[in-house]
Amino acid sequence: MYWLSQRLSVLPNTFLLAWGWQRRILCVICGAVTAFALPPYNLAPVLLITFPCLVWLLDGALEPGRGGARRRVTAGFFLGWLFGFGYFLSGLWWIGAAFLVEADRFAWLMPFAVLAMPVGLALFTGLGVGLAALFWTDQFRRILLLAACLALTDWLRGHVLTGFPWNAFGYGISGSLPLSQTASLVGIYGLTFLVVAISGMPAVLADSRPFRSRVAATASAVAALAAIFVFGVVRIWSLETQDTALDIRIVQPSVEQKDKWRPELKEEIFQTLLDMTEAPLGGNARVGQQRLVIWPESAVPFLLSLEPGALFRISKVLNEKTELVTGANRAEPGPDGPLYFNSVYVLGPDGAARGIYDKVRLVPFGEYLPLENVLDRFGITKLTGPFSGFEAGYQRRVLSTSEGFSFLPMICYEAIFPAPVPDKPQSPVFLLNVTNDAWFGRTPGPSQHFAQARMRAIETGLPLIRAANTGISAVVDGKGEVAGALGMFEKGVIDTRLPQGTGNTIYGNSGDVPMLVVAFFLVFLASISKYNLSSRIN
């Protein structure tokens, strides 16, 4: 036992004794390596290295009994910011690809965007680690404290201003379908807590406590991981998903972003969509069945509402049992000119619109420009294609087909937000995500986006239908299992049947409130314990 204990202390001492630039560089590296747990790499075991290393770096910087509260918070915030900067830089570098689509206009902005986003997002990680540092001790519970604080700041990151919860730490296990099932209980922010708590617990093996107690703490994390895995396997095998009476056709035209809005290609792109809509049935499609055809976000390269001829042509490729849901930009008059919306249309067999949803959560710098009057002076504009920018819709709402199959539309990155499922009688039958990830080419971005959309299905127990211009298009059931998919830049259709949902989930009914209560309670306990310890020392 003593020999094993000595061997286990070699790596921790490297981090505990690091100082100055050594500690800072190690913190950035740990954060950067953590991002390899995300899609498309899905190397979740790296979490068992990087989070213990973060704990050891904090242990080295926050020696118990030394330094006031301000120093501890400052030191923790700085280390947390460095960790977060490495994590978001490694996990989000691909956003730079969007600035190369129109390189003559936007390429000069690429390095600023690639660096600015990690700098800003890392503030939340710094805040979480700084809060944990305030109540840091040499006890086992510091791991739970760190997990609670990072879960709280992941939640905060998803809500401050417009929110941007991309790559919450909980997505580190999204590559494992059994482990992801716990999202049906606690949601993505609850997964963040579990991921950090379980993967960080091996750090206690380096503590100066009896070896048996250290092993017991680590064994508890192993037991928790095993329980989560068993729950996931049982949920996957015990919940049977039957097919509904609705058939689905997803159209993936695979139009590259550089070609999307070229006037000379307008007719070719539209005709491609029509041809793929009326192509012979495949997969397990049923002849004569009620069918819903789905085109991706802003599928048509023009304003559909101003093209009655286009609506007539659409009606010609539909039949009395077929409806079309498509993403399309639309315009309406405004006081200073047209107002543009990123929308979803439900079109009947006659080509008439039966429902419209306008995107509520717009992409900052992509669809609208924060502080536009200021940034315009520096030549910073929006990546909106031919339009000057979009207006936000009024509220999230459910749309429905003529046969009563209601769905919650999520346009593009709206799918990265945990979906609020409306109560009956407007409760949706499925989730619909239309998107255009062509901006990001063959980078990790589209894989990350798909993983986050799939997590919405697990959280709610509702099937997800996803139509993406260049991929990844897919049909996902309420357990997160993929029933059919088209990869990146595959041109084709998916013909399948809409699966039934798995029923209400605990997270779908309760949302994030239980996670927030538990996290705040753990921080409160840590503060009380720290106060009592300080009182005894003094």
Number of C-alpha atoms within 10 A of each C-alpha: 8 8 7 9 16 10 12 14 15 11 12 23 14 17 23 22 14 18 15 8 9 12 22 19 16 23 27 23 18 24 27 21 19 28 28 20 22 24 25 15 14 17 18 22 14 17 25 18 17 25 27 26 24 25 23 25 25 24 21 19 22 22 14 12 11 10 11 9 12 12 15 23 24 18 20 27 25 21 27 31 29 27 29 29 28 26 27 24 23 20 25 21 19 18 20 21 20 20 21 18 20 15 13 9 14 18 16 12 16 18 12 11 16 20 16 13 16 22 18 14 21 24 20 22 29 26 22 27 33 27 24 29 29 22 23 27 21 15 11 18 18 24 26 22 31 28 29 31 27 30 29 24 22 27 23 17 21 19 13 10 8 12 15 21 22 20 22 22 27 23 26 27 22 26 18 15 18 20 20 27 29 22 27 28 22 24 26 33 28 28 28 26 26 24 23 27 24 24 24 27 25 24 24 26 23 21 19 12 13 10 16 11 14 20 14 13 18 21 15 13 19 16 13 15 17 13 13 18 19 15 16 22 15 13 17 18 9 9 13 13 17 13 12 13 15 19 22 24 27 28 28 30 24 20 19 18 20 13 14 20 17 12 11 9 13 15 12 11 20 18 16 13 17 18 11 20 21 13 11 8 15 13 12 12 17 17 10 11 14 17 26 23 24 28 29 29 25 23 28 22 19 20 14 19 15 11 10 12 11 17 17 14 15 23 21 13 18 22 15 12 14 24 24 24 25 23 29 23 23 22 18 10 9 9 6 6 9 12 17 20 23 24 24 28 23 23 25 23 18 18 21 15 15 15 15 20 23 26 24 19 22 22 20 14 16 15 22 19 20 11 8 13 9 11 12 12 9 8 10 15 20 20 23 14 14 11 13 14 21 23 17 18 15 11 11 19 19 20 21 17 19 14 10 10 16 18 24 24 28 28 26 25 22 21 25 23 20 23 21 14 20 14 9 7 6 15 14 23 22 25 28 24 28 29 29 25 26 25 23 21 20 16 19 18 21 26 20 22 20 23 21 24 28 30 30 28 27 31 29 31 28 28 29 32 27 30 34 31 27 29 28 23 28 24 27 26 27 32 31 26 16 14 14 17 19 21 16 21 19 17 16 17 26 25 23 22 24 27 26 20 25 20 13 14 19 16 24 25 15 13 21 18 11 14 24 17 10 14 23 16 14 20 21 14 15 21 17 13 14 16 13 12 13 11 9 8 8 6
